[in-house]
Each structure stands twice: as C-alpha cells, then as structure tokens.
C-alpha cells in the first residue's frame, strides 16, 4: 500500500495529430488518473516546442478537477521538445519525492518519440535532468503511440536508462486495459530493479548462437554481477522474452538435452538486497518446429521475419547484402506461417501479420537476383 507520486508528461506536438495518437494518450492518462487512490498524487505536463505552462498541474489529488481538465485538453500543434517536457516532469517529481519520501515516484511520458527540438538523443535528454537520488529513484515509464513516423528507439532507451519500462499502445481499448485499476496496481509496484539475465550455452551441444532482437540490451559479461542503473526494472507480474537462434553441433542427436543455463540477478527495491536464481535451459533436440506451442511458433516467425527483412539495410556502409538469401528465408517463413493458419487463422493478429509478411517477401523478391531460391522447403535454422 505504498502511496504513489505520478507525473504525466504528455506530447502535444504536431506529429501527435496523426491517426489516433492523441486519443490513445488521453485515454491512457485518464485511465491512470481514475486508477489512483486517495493517498496518491498526480501532476500533468504538456509540451510541444516548449512546455505549455497554462496546462501544467502540480501534484494534486487524483479527483482534483484541474487534473481531468488538463488531460482533456491535450491538443497537437508545433514541434516536439521532449527534453523540455521531461525537465519539468523531473523537477515536479523531485519536489513531490522530497515532500512525500515514503512514496514510489513515477514519471510517465506519452509520445510518438519524434523529438526535433533541443536534445533529440535519449542520453542527452536524460543528462539534462539527472536523477541523483538512487535510494528512492524516479522511475521513467515511456508509452509509445503511433506507427508511421514513430521513434521506438528513443522511447525504449529513455525507459531503460531512466530506471523504468516501456510499453507500446495500439488503440484506446489497449490503453484502458493496460492502466485499469487491477493492472495498474501491479505495474506500479516495483518488483525487481536492475534486473538482468545471462544465458550460457553448453559448447558440447551448441556450435554457434545469436540473439535475435534485443541487441541494444546486450552488455559486457563482466558487468553481470554489478548493480547498474541501466539494467531493467520489472514491475510485478511482468514477463520478458528473449529469442535465440542456435546452430547445434549434431542436430541428428535425438534425445532431450540441457543446452545451457540461465542466471537472473536483480535488486529488491524495498531492501536493496541483491538476489539471484539459476535454471537449466532444456529442450528436445529432435523435436520438429511444428511440435511446439502455436503461439511460440508464431512469435518465432514474427521475430525472424523482422530480423531477416532488416538485414536488407546493412549496418556497415557498402557491405554486401545477400538479397537472394533474404528473400528465400522470408519465403520459407511465409510457408511456415501458412502451416499455422488452421490453428491461428481466426486471430486478427495472424491475418494482419500474414498480410505484412506477404508484402515484405514481395519487396525482397524485387531486389533478389532471378536465380534466388523460393525457399518453399521451410526455414533452414
């Protein structure tokens, strides 16, 4: 029952007029307000080219009419100065923290991340208003809205290095569900600070491996046992999935195996104690892809498709791109996706992704040489 100090930082820039971005942000902010209790306090900051002072509300009770009034008047115009909005948000949150030292403190940024005034780099933005009280930190939650002209990287990195977490909201219904009273009670309860995992693969079984996605969360091995602020905060009830692609030494070995182990370390936010758990990573080497859970298979196809399509844009200038191989892999993933149709075909997400993957495959085909493989025999790994 720890009370909360919540500071909403709302993007009122012109890019927020695209689609339903303002409606989603407004719905999420209002749902948070309604989910707070009488012992909690909430402030509101709007920003575009600069802070919109007339709409600023300092920390008040959630049922104060000025809070709902400010949220309702979120309107897009002008440019995007995330730095100015967060600077004032941090100032108000720090004042509330000093007045109520027994409370948890959250700054919630709702934006499309298209920063274009003053600092636009996440690290420069955070450095402009640093939080130096490590004993009772300000936890920065970032909420992303929009699809086109959307900066996922900025919002993710602000949250990662701001001692918080990041969510993407697709519509107003998801905004209401995410911040409903029941969910908010879990999300606003810090469960594990500075959480990190280290996976070690057994070289007797695994010849090579790589992580798919999550590249900007990878840190040097020697930092694993150090408590560092850039490691993740996990709220109560949350889950994190990391996807690896493995090359086995002997794929023909047909038995269950312990392929490696995973160790998780974190800091208890209440006591400051460092805790750890370890578990084996086990699996059946001989199990075919279609024997797995259908949602896990769907997620694997989504992750691999994004990974293969992004390879069309090399990270190193003038690097050679195997467009034929990428087209073959995307074709094979589309084939695997179609095999899931009988089990997941009624899901809207399945239909949407199949539509997308078809077009990604067609785009890759246009770049591939005429002799490239169709990839109709299944994904090679």
Buried (B, 14 or more C-beta within 10 A) or exposed (E): EEBBBBBBBBBBBBBBEBBBBBBBBBBBBBBBBBBBEEBBBBBBBBBBBBBBEEBBBBBBBBEBEBBBEBBEBBBBEBBBBBBBBBBBBBBBBBBBBEEBEEBBBBBBBBBBBBBBBBBBEBEEBBEBBEBEEEEBBBBBBBBBBBEEEBBBEBBBBBBBBBBBBBBBBEBBEBBBEBBBEEBBBEBBBBBBBBBBBBBBBBEEBBEEBEBBBEEEBEBEEEEBEEBEBBBBBBBEEBEEEEBBBBEBEEEEEEEEBEBBBBBBBBBEBEEEEBEEEEEEBEBEBEEEBEEEEBEEBBEBBBBBBBBBBEBBEEEEEEEEEBBBBBBBBBBBBBBBBEEBEEBBEEBEEBEEBBEBBEEBBEBBBEEBEEEBBEBEEBBEE
